[in-house]
Every structure is written in C-alpha cells, then in structure tokens.
Amino acid sequence: MDMNSFFSDLQGKINQAIDSSPAKDIEKNVKAMMTQGFSKLDLVTREEFDIQAQVLAKTRAKLEALEVRMAELETRLAEPAPPIKD
C-alpha cells in the first residue's frame, strides 16, 4: 500500500467516524445558532462591502478632482481683470 492510498483510506475512515459521531450534530447545531445570531445583527456580505468600498473610492476621486478644479477657479477669480480696451 503506497502512502497516498494509506492517507486517503485514513481520511475516509476519519470522515466516516465524524459523520456517525455526535460531533457532527454539535457542528450542525453550532452553525445553526451562529447563522441565527448573525441574521439578527446588521451585517453586510463581503460582496456588498467590496461594492461600497469601490463606490467610495470613485466618490473620493471625483471629490479630489472637484477640489482641484475649485481651487483653479478661485485662483482665476482672485486675479485682477485685464483692462477693457475701447
């Protein structure tokens, strides 16, 4: 018997023992309790968080561009007007 088949067989026996043990029921109950507890919290999914982070990054970039543009316009307004020729 080679090492790969030995470990595969061992893994299969461990999985079989866990599936037929009370540990599996405990795991299911803990997962159910945690899911129920998390559903009561005001949480967002990772996907929703990532989308909002992208929106925020775009908004910040637009804000920075507008701040630069505003500063340029304020500088122009602060400059004296050229004399009017008749």
Backbone torsions as a table, in degrees:
resi	resn	phi	psi	omega
1	MET	NA	126.0	179.4
2	ASP	-82.1	170.8	-173.8
3	MET	-66.7	-37.9	-179.2
4	ASN	-62.2	-46.7	-179.6
5	SER	-68.3	-34.4	176.8
6	PHE	-60.4	-48.4	-178.7
7	PHE	-69.6	-35.6	176.3
8	SER	-63.4	-43.8	177.8
9	ASP	-63.8	-43.4	179.5
10	LEU	-62.8	-44.2	179.3
11	GLN	-62.3	-42.3	177.8
12	GLY	-60.9	-43.0	179.2
13	LYS	-66.8	-38.8	178.6
14	ILE	-65.6	-44.8	178.8
15	ASN	-61.9	-40.1	178.9
16	GLN	-64.7	-40.9	179.2
17	ALA	-66.1	-39.9	179.6
18	ILE	-68.2	-41.4	-179.8
19	ASP	-61.9	-32.3	-177.6
20	SER	-97.7	8.5	-178.4
21	SER	-104.5	165.0	176.5
22	PRO	-65.1	-17.3	179.9
23	ALA	-60.6	-35.8	179.4
24	LYS	-65.0	-42.2	178.0
25	ASP	-64.9	-40.5	178.3
26	ILE	-62.3	-44.0	179.1
27	GLU	-59.8	-45.2	179.4
28	LYS	-61.9	-43.4	-179.4
29	ASN	-65.6	-41.1	178.9
30	VAL	-64.9	-43.7	178.1
31	LYS	-61.3	-41.8	179.4
32	ALA	-64.2	-43.1	179.1
33	MET	-64.4	-42.7	-179.8
34	MET	-65.9	-41.9	178.6
35	THR	-61.3	-42.9	178.9
36	GLN	-65.1	-42.0	178.7
37	GLY	-65.2	-42.7	179.7
38	PHE	-66.9	-33.0	-179.7
39	SER	-66.7	-24.7	178.1
40	LYS	-78.7	-20.5	179.7
41	LEU	-84.7	157.3	179.5
42	ASP	-91.0	75.9	-176.6
43	LEU	-107.2	156.6	174.5
44	VAL	-117.7	157.6	178.2
45	THR	-75.6	163.7	177.8
46	ARG	-61.8	-38.2	179.7
47	GLU	-62.3	-45.2	178.8
48	GLU	-63.2	-40.5	178.5
49	PHE	-62.3	-45.9	-179.7
50	ASP	-62.3	-40.5	178.6
51	ILE	-63.1	-45.5	179.9
52	GLN	-66.1	-34.4	176.9
53	ALA	-64.8	-39.2	177.1
54	GLN	-66.2	-42.6	178.0
55	VAL	-61.2	-43.7	179.3
56	LEU	-62.8	-42.2	179.7
57	ALA	-62.8	-42.5	178.2
58	LYS	-64.7	-41.5	-180.0
59	THR	-64.3	-41.7	177.3
60	ARG	-62.2	-41.9	179.6
61	ALA	-63.0	-43.5	178.2
62	LYS	-64.1	-41.2	178.6
63	LEU	-61.9	-43.6	178.8
64	GLU	-63.1	-40.1	178.3
65	ALA	-64.8	-41.0	178.5
66	LEU	-66.9	-36.1	177.2
67	GLU	-63.8	-41.3	178.3
68	VAL	-64.5	-45.3	-179.8
69	ARG	-62.8	-42.0	179.1
70	MET	-62.5	-42.0	178.9
71	ALA	-63.1	-40.4	177.9
72	GLU	-63.7	-43.1	179.1
73	LEU	-65.6	-40.0	178.1
74	GLU	-64.1	-37.7	177.8
75	THR	-64.9	-43.3	178.2
76	ARG	-61.3	-42.1	-179.4
77	LEU	-67.5	-29.4	-178.6
78	ALA	-76.9	-20.0	179.7
79	GLU	-72.5	143.2	178.6
80	PRO	-66.2	146.6	179.9
81	ALA	-74.0	142.8	177.7
82	PRO	-67.6	150.4	-178.9
83	PRO	-65.6	147.5	-179.1
84	ILE	-88.4	129.0	179.2
85	LYS	-97.8	139.8	177.7
86	ASP	-94.0	NA	NA
